[in-house]
Amino acid sequence: MTIEIIKIVGISLIATFLALLVKEQKPNFAFLLVVFVGCLIFLFLVDQIYEIITMLQNIARQANVNMVYLETILKIIGIAYIAEFAAQITKDAGQGALSSKIELAGKILILAMAIPILTVIIETILNMIPS
């Protein structure tokens, strides 16, 4: 794990220095370089993400948790990360207003996906309360 973060930081620092150099002559290329490196870092982490998802699925199976709940939680986490990534890119491009809209859309989608889980939790609590 330590080697991975060193690689990511190294790539990021090199890209930052290159972007600063290129930005004076070609600002569009500097922005594209930053976006490309951001995507490259994400692709570099795909194996780690796969291992985490597999581990969570195994734990859920052992605990007899309905896989629908785990899938929903993983989708919620995915929406959060994707929305954050897109919002940061749009902020870097100088589009703060659009970035705010992406964050709002992510939050609304997360809330919409969480409603079935919240409903089950509330029903479970209500069934535990003696009538």
C-alpha positions in Angstrom: 0.0 0.0 0.0 2.8 2.4 0.8 4.4 1.9 -2.6 1.1 2.6 -4.4 0.7 6.0 -2.7 4.3 6.9 -3.5 3.6 6.1 -7.1 0.4 8.2 -7.1 2.1 11.1 -5.4 5.0 10.9 -7.8 2.8 10.9 -10.9 0.7 13.7 -9.4 3.7 15.9 -8.7 5.3 15.3 -12.1 1.9 16.1 -13.7 1.6 19.3 -11.6 5.0 20.5 -12.6 4.3 19.8 -16.3 0.9 21.5 -16.1 2.5 24.6 -14.6 5.1 24.7 -17.4 2.5 24.1 -20.1 -0.1 26.4 -18.6 1.7 29.5 -19.7 1.7 28.5 -23.4 -1.3 26.2 -23.7 -3.7 26.3 -20.8 -6.1 23.9 -22.5 -3.3 21.2 -22.7 -2.5 21.8 -19.1 -6.1 21.2 -18.1 -6.3 18.0 -20.3 -3.1 16.8 -18.7 -4.6 17.2 -15.2 -7.8 15.4 -16.2 -5.8 12.6 -17.9 -3.7 12.0 -14.8 -6.8 12.1 -12.6 -8.3 9.3 -14.7 -5.0 7.4 -14.7 -4.9 7.5 -10.9 -8.4 6.2 -10.8 -7.5 3.3 -13.2 -4.5 2.6 -11.0 -6.8 2.1 -8.0 -9.3 -0.2 -9.8 -7.6 -3.4 -8.4 -7.8 -2.0 -4.9 -11.5 -1.1 -5.3 -12.2 -4.6 -6.6 -10.5 -6.2 -3.6 -12.5 -4.0 -1.2 -15.8 -4.9 -2.9 -14.9 -8.6 -2.8 -14.0 -8.4 0.8 -17.3 -6.6 1.7 -19.3 -9.2 -0.3 -17.6 -12.0 1.6 -18.4 -10.3 5.0 -22.0 -9.7 4.0 -22.4 -13.4 3.0 -21.0 -14.6 6.3 -23.3 -12.3 8.2 -26.3 -13.4 6.1 -26.9 -9.8 5.0 -29.2 -9.4 2.1 -26.9 -8.6 -0.9 -29.4 -6.0 -2.2 -28.4 -3.7 0.8 -24.7 -4.1 0.2 -25.2 -3.4 -3.6 -27.2 -0.3 -2.7 -24.5 0.9 -0.3 -21.8 0.3 -2.9 -23.8 2.2 -5.5 -24.2 5.1 -3.1 -20.5 5.2 -2.4 -19.8 5.0 -6.2 -22.1 8.0 -6.8 -20.4 10.0 -4.1 -16.9 9.4 -5.5 -18.0 10.0 -9.1 -19.8 13.2 -8.2 -16.8 14.4 -6.2 -14.4 13.6 -9.1 -16.6 15.4 -11.6 -17.1 18.4 -9.3 -13.4 18.8 -8.8 -12.7 18.6 -12.5 -15.4 21.3 -13.2 -13.9 23.5 -10.5 -10.5 23.1 -12.0 -12.0 24.2 -15.3 -13.3 27.3 -13.6 -17.0 26.2 -13.6 -17.8 26.6 -9.9 -21.5 26.9 -10.5 -21.7 23.7 -12.6 -19.6 22.0 -9.9 -22.2 22.9 -7.3 -24.9 21.4 -9.4 -23.0 18.2 -9.8 -22.6 18.0 -6.0 -26.3 18.6 -5.5 -27.3 16.0 -8.1 -25.0 13.5 -6.4 -26.6 14.2 -3.0 -30.2 13.9 -4.4 -29.3 10.6 -6.1 -27.7 9.3 -2.9 -30.8 10.2 -0.9 -33.1 8.5 -3.5 -31.1 5.3 -3.3 -31.0 5.4 0.5 -34.8 5.6 1.0 -35.4 1.8 0.8 -32.7 1.1 3.3 -34.0 3.9 5.6 -37.5 2.4 5.3 -36.3 -1.0 6.4 -34.4 0.5 9.3 -37.5 2.4 10.5 -39.7 -0.6 10.1 -37.3 -2.7 12.1 -37.2 -0.2 14.9 -41.0 0.2 14.9 -41.3 -3.6 15.2 -39.0 -3.7 18.2 -41.1 -1.2 20.1 -43.8 -2.9 22.1 -47.3 -1.8 21.2 
